[in-house]
Amino acid sequence: MDYLHDLNAFLPGIIVAVAGLIALLIDAYKDDHDGIYGLAVAALGAGLILAVMDMFGPVGEAFSGMITYGGVSAFGSTVVLFGSLFCVLISREYLKAVEHDFGEVYAMILFATTGMLALASANNLVMIFVGLETMSICLYVLAGLIKDRKTGAEAALKYFLLGAFSTGFLLYGMALLYGATGSLSIPEIARQASSDLLFVGGGGLLLVGFFFKISAVPFHMWTPDVYEGTPTTITAYMATASKSAAFVALIVIVSKMIPAETADWSNVIEVIAIITMILGNIIALVQDNMKRMLAYSSIAHAGYLLVGLAAGTPEGYSAVLFYLLAYSIMNIGAFGIVAYYERQQGLDFTDVNNYAGLGFKRPIMGVMLSLFLFSLAGIPPLVGFFGKYLVFAAAINAGMIGLAVVGVLASAASVYYYLRPMVYMYFREPHKDVPFVQAGMVYKTTLIVLAVMTIYFGVAFGGLHDLLSSYYTGNWVAFLGN
Amino acid sequence: MQLLLNICIYLPLAGIAAILVSRNDKATKWISLLTTGVTFLLSLLLIFNFDIANSGTAQFLTEGSPVLAGMDIKYLIGLDGLSLLLFMLTTLMGPLVILSSWDSVNKHLAGYYSMLLLLQTASMGVFASLDLIVFYVFFELSLIPMYFLIGIWGGKGRIHATVKFFVYTLVGSLIMLVGLIYLGYDAGSSLQGYVFSTDWRFLSSGAYQIGLVEQTYLFAAFALAFCIKVPLFPFHTWLPYAHTEAPTAGSVVLAAIMLKMGTYGLLRVCLPIFPNAFVEFAPYMAALAVIGIIYGALVAMVQKDVKKLVAYSSVSHLGFVVLGLFAVNVISVQGALLQMINHGISTGALFLIVGMIYDRRHTRMIEDFGGIAKVLPVFAVMFMVATLASIGLPGLNGFIGEFLILNGAFHSEVIPQNAFVVFAALGVILAAVYMLWMYQRVMFGPLKHKVNEKLQDLNAREIGILVPLVILMFWIGIRPVDFTQYSEAQVNNLLQASEEKRMAIKQSATIGELPEWTSAFYDVTDELALQPKNR
């Protein structure tokens, strides 16, 4: 009966993977994009429900210790599936409108999601590598979706080359860790943690690989170009789901595998966090293209997330987890509305100048974009504020007041560029009469749900936060110990 | 009664929902007027039921359960002597600003009134909240509607003005947030069963004593945020832009209510929680306040734009409030509290009046007027009363506030130099100079411009807006005790408790453990610890 137990532990991933295979088959025989889209939504939705249920369930290991389930893994899977589901929901209408709707898109998203789920629940370096690569290769394909344009080709190639490069670092790090400890299992490596060069070098290279994936400075170079060249809803998917998966794995590695005693990891992460926050926010100030602006903003947000990680306390880890959900909600929302404006006018409509006067033209969309941008800027009582609050609180409680001060100053600067689209939308007169059609029911509802979540989790964040903390204070830690 | 307070705070939100459903310009105006009017009437019930003898304890208290496990952050609102009058001022200004925009705002009405209502909720929330995190949330929330009010319905330079306003204020409050989190953890460590606490009642009590070094930094972090909001010289540069470019209603709310959040924060947070730092920094803050008084007055004198003149006069008047707070005695603090209300009433009225003349002539330049007293007799009377109140003519409200502040500052133990008071009093004279000179150039003399001959005098709606304010100016001027009574007991308690706490913290500090600058700055000596403890 062990299989059943194991399969059950990874059920969301299996559902998504099987759905991906079926989607490929359907696409090969029939040109039925609606069917594939429906299948993808159903699979991701079913996976999401299962993952949410797992959050409250028991924790343990499966597949001979290759993966963990429940607790942080379950929450990571939830965030990933949430991001994937909402991105797929808005992708259909957008891709159809910009005439790049291929059946493979959904199959690729499903496979990438499988990889992310593996990454989020990995308990072994091999699993991390397999998950990361499954995810990345599908994302390389998705990045090049607009293949008839230079930017699309540039995005795919750049992403692929730099991604492959970073994989090299990652793999090298794993090899060194294996050399140092003779094992690839994360708990086993943790037991043999030491401060000799082999181990520290391996851990460092592993971190570099992850810093690429989460686009922390100075490993962020690919992000703006890739985000710009990729279809907007897919960008949202990359920016949220893949980042969340990588971050969950990073939390596991930092919290379990490379203990602070072996080397000053916390300082390394602190420095990276500081330069990421500063650089991301400063460069974002001068961006005129909404997608590039959001790309740099996502770099800055990686910085805030690293602040929680640098704190190195259970409080910090649970803050990062909360932030991942917050970040996914508001970022998908913001990209979704950028995509809405863009699909009306073609792919070049992302310049902020084009947004002049749009706020009154489509009031609901304008209000929602403002809401998501205010949330990204960290204005209470929206979810982004409490995400930021929790990570900075963790840093302050860990004695890193300087880090927190840099963080809040950087986020004060960020307000300027988050306000800019609103300045154009509301404070400037429209250039010319831009015709707009109504968004479809699904599209609109998806965005409204996101907007409601932005407010809801901003006001009633307590329950979720307590659940996340309990992973570190309750049974989850006990499970780590054995 | 606690339900009533909550209804007051959130009723405007219901108004927004109704506006969004109605989608009708006329209905929008009436809904806004109705919700703010009802809010004001309900708040009257609050003030009638307020137990004056017990003004030191928060009344109409709503206490939620902690929102995070192990952290004492909870929804905690109530009114006490410090906040009651400011709360009432907010609810009073609500219907007045809505009436003032009745005919003058014509674009995007639903958005405009929604923003005003949201601002109303946020402002009431700021004054009523007793948990510092809740306070912070409302404090920040008030920025969003003001940002849009200035940005969409403002004048020519509105974009620059509103972005500057937003970013400037936010920088201050984010630094305050870091301080707030640190404070919360520090307080939590001295509270059983929690790791974090921002309950004002605990923080301000003698049970929580914060070390001298921490106090210095935390005071700086909080005071910076509040001083930007006030704005205290030299943090005032956002104010003239924001005031000048804002629509009339925006200027009124900004002057009457939002600036008070800063001075209110200084009194509510900085004094009882960081008493040592408050007292030691007092001379410096008082110096800035006096510079602000003189500087604001001098700059106001040379303005050509009436609205800008009123804006700079705000800098000057708020300087008095800050001076009163940092004189730290009962008379001056009472004066400062009263002066906050006074400034809200008289400057609010002045901005309303400037808005009314702007609606008629679409200019605010002094040189475009002259001699219009003959054409607009009712307007001239209202303008005169508001001007005199702002100057501080005895018999009107401004005089009482300034007199109490100067009187208190003169006897103050923490501001050793009487020069401060002398210069501050000079500010009163300067106020008379710039206000009366402006009034004379606008209202008296020959009628210079032909267009001005056809100006319509105030209509019933406009008179209705100004009359309540004029009544209050006289009422406070003649019977100030009707207003000061609400805060008297609390100010007494607060100052006494803070002084005791200050001495206790000083006595328990040991010289060896403190950095040298701290013991020098706070005057900590070995003998102090040997003296009999107060408590």
Interface residues (C-beta under 8 A of the other chain):
Chain A: F360 P363 F374 I379 P380 P381 F385 Y389 F392 A393 I396 N397 I401 A404 V405 V408 L409 S411 A412 V415 Y416 L419 M422 V423 Y426 F427 R428 A460 F461 G462 H465 D466 S469
Chain B: P66 V67 L68 A69 H108 G111 Y136 V137 E140 L141 L143 I144 Y147 F148 G151 I152 R158 I159 T162 V163 F166 V167 L170 V171 L174 I175 L177 V178 I181 Y182 G184 Y185 V195 F196
